[in-house]
């Protein structure tokens, strides 16, 4: 494959090629395609030829990269939301996606169940009816409270992943500097303290994962 359009495009396609053996996730593919299209200015037909797919495939990846609200994209990036469920959420306006995504994540809905939820939400006549649909979805699937130490640990991990996704979305949405002083200073201080806690936590997690690998 030869790339002559631009140095930037060539570098991104090199990333694409170097990950062919291990495979990029659907959302990672979507980000590369978006960058080639928006930043490098390549046409969809050009991109399709370069990556070895047809134009409709490129179009679907662009929709995945550009159609999701930033918070939902963060959940997808962290693996809290499946690609198939995210594609269903694309049918909703960006402003309505986060609540629906939360229902999908919290209730562990399958892609088919997510599709039915989106169908009901798109068929709702107003905000009140959409709220009733989401409330009914919550009631249909009750969540058992964790009781054992292991269940509590897993539940805490899931909560941290969700909080991490929200934080990631906020950081992607705007720069800390744009918050203005003194809010930016407070945010940097808080993030620095969090970084230290996460470093310590990652060391502990590494030890636990290492023990498991050693045992296997």
C-alpha positions in Angstrom: 0.0 0.0 0.0 1.4 3.4 -1.0 0.3 6.6 0.7 0.9 9.9 -1.1 -1.9 12.2 0.1 -0.1 13.7 3.1 2.5 13.0 5.8 -0.2 13.0 8.5 -2.4 10.6 6.6 0.6 8.3 6.0 1.4 8.2 9.7 -2.1 7.3 10.6 -2.3 4.6 8.0 1.0 3.2 9.3 -0.7 2.9 12.7 -3.6 1.2 11.0 -1.3 -1.3 9.2 0.9 -2.0 12.3 -2.2 -3.0 14.2 -3.7 -5.3 11.6 -2.4 -8.4 13.3 -3.7 -7.6 16.8 -6.7 -5.7 15.4 -8.1 -2.2 16.3 -11.4 -2.1 18.0 -14.4 -0.7 16.1 -14.2 2.6 17.9 -10.4 2.9 17.4 -11.0 2.3 13.7 -13.7 5.0 13.8 -11.2 7.5 15.3 -8.6 6.8 12.7 -11.2 7.2 9.9 -12.5 10.4 11.4 -8.9 11.8 11.6 -8.2 10.9 8.0 -11.5 12.5 6.9 -11.6 15.6 9.0 -8.0 16.4 9.8 -6.3 15.2 6.6 -9.1 16.1 4.3 -9.3 12.7 2.4 -12.5 11.8 0.7 -14.5 8.8 1.9 -13.7 6.9 -1.4 -10.0 7.6 -0.9 -10.1 6.3 2.6 -12.0 3.2 1.6 -9.4 2.4 -1.0 -6.5 3.0 1.4 -7.9 0.8 4.2 -9.3 -1.9 2.0 -13.0 -1.5 2.7 -15.9 -0.1 0.8 -17.3 3.4 1.1 -20.3 2.3 3.2 -18.0 0.8 5.8 -16.1 4.1 6.0 -19.4 6.0 6.4 -20.5 3.7 9.2 -17.3 4.2 11.0 -17.6 8.0 10.6 -21.1 7.8 12.1 -19.8 5.9 15.1 -17.0 8.5 15.6 -19.1 11.6 15.2 -22.6 10.7 16.1 -22.2 9.9 19.8 -22.3 12.4 22.7 -18.9 12.8 24.3 -19.9 11.1 27.5 -21.3 8.1 25.6 -18.1 7.9 23.5 -16.1 7.8 26.7 -18.2 4.9 28.0 -17.7 3.1 24.6 -13.9 3.8 24.8 -13.7 2.3 28.3 -15.6 -0.8 27.3 -18.7 -0.1 29.4 -20.8 0.1 26.3 -20.7 -2.4 23.4 -20.2 -1.2 19.9 -23.5 -2.8 18.8 -25.4 -1.0 21.6 -23.6 2.3 20.7 -24.8 1.9 17.1 -28.4 1.7 18.3 -27.9 4.8 20.4 -26.8 6.7 17.3 -30.5 6.7 16.3 -31.2 9.1 19.2 -30.3 12.8 19.3 -27.0 13.4 21.0 -28.8 15.2 23.9 -30.9 12.1 24.7 -28.1 9.5 24.3 -26.5 9.7 27.8 -29.6 8.7 29.8 -30.3 5.8 27.4 -26.7 4.7 27.6 -26.8 4.7 31.4 -29.9 2.5 31.3 -28.1 0.1 28.9 -25.0 0.0 31.1 -26.7 -0.2 34.5 -29.2 -2.8 33.5 -26.8 -4.8 31.3 -29.0 -4.7 28.3 -28.1 -6.7 25.2 -27.9 -5.0 21.9 -31.3 -6.3 21.0 -32.8 -5.0 24.2 -31.0 -1.7 23.6 -32.6 -1.6 20.1 -36.0 -2.0 21.6 -35.3 0.7 24.2 -34.2 3.1 21.4 -37.4 2.2 19.4 -39.5 3.1 22.4 -37.6 6.3 23.0 -37.8 7.5 19.4 -41.5 6.7 19.4 -42.1 8.8 22.6 -44.1 12.0 21.9 -42.4 14.2 24.6 -39.8 14.3 27.4 -42.3 13.0 30.0 -43.0 9.9 27.9 -39.3 9.3 27.4 -38.8 9.5 31.1 -41.5 7.0 31.6 -39.9 4.6 29.1 -36.5 4.9 31.0 -38.2 4.4 34.3 -40.1 1.3 33.0 -36.8 -0.1 31.7 -35.3 0.3 35.2 -38.2 -1.5 36.8 -38.1 -4.4 34.4 -34.7 -5.5 35.5 -34.0 -5.4 39.3 -30.5 -5.3 40.4 -29.5 -7.5 43.4 -27.3 -5.7 45.9 -23.8 -7.2 46.4 -23.5 -9.2 49.6 -20.1 -10.9 49.6 -16.7 -9.2 49.8 -16.0 -10.3 46.2 -19.3 -8.9 44.9 -18.6 -5.6 46.7 -15.2 -5.5 45.1 -16.6 -6.1 41.6 -19.4 -3.5 42.2 -16.8 -0.9 43.3 -14.8 -1.6 40.1 -17.8 -1.0 38.0 -18.6 2.2 39.8 -15.0 3.4 39.3 -15.2 2.6 35.6 -18.4 4.6 35.3 -16.9 7.5 37.2 -13.8 7.3 35.1 -15.8 7.4 32.0 -17.7 10.6 33.2 -14.4 12.2 34.1 -12.8 11.3 30.8 -15.8 12.8 29.0 -15.5 16.1 30.9 -11.8 16.3 30.2 -12.4 15.7 26.5 -15.3 18.2 26.4 -13.2 21.2 27.4 -9.7 22.1 28.6 -9.1 22.8 32.3 -7.7 26.2 31.4 -11.1 27.2 29.9 -12.7 26.8 33.4 -11.0 30.1 34.4 -9.4 30.8 37.7 -9.7 29.8 40.5 -11.7 26.8 39.2 -8.8 25.7 37.0 -6.3 25.7 39.9 -8.7 23.7 42.0 -9.2 21.2 39.2 -5.5 20.7 38.6 -4.9 20.2 42.3 -7.7 17.7 42.6 -6.5 15.8 39.4 -3.0 15.7 40.8 -4.2 14.2 44.1 -6.3 11.7 42.2 -3.3 10.8 40.0 -1.3 9.9 43.1 -4.1 7.7 44.4 -4.5 6.0 41.1 -0.7 5.3 40.9 -0.9 3.6 44.3 -4.1 1.7 43.2 -2.5 0.6 40.0 0.5 -0.8 41.9 -1.9 -2.9 44.1 -3.9 -4.0 41.0 -0.7 -5.0 39.3 0.3 -7.2 42.3 -3.1 -8.9 42.3 -3.1 -9.5 38.6 0.5 -10.7 38.8 -0.5 -13.2 41.5 -3.3 -14.6 39.3 -1.0 -14.9 36.3 1.6 -16.7 38.4 -1.0 -19.1 39.8 -2.1 -20.0 36.3 
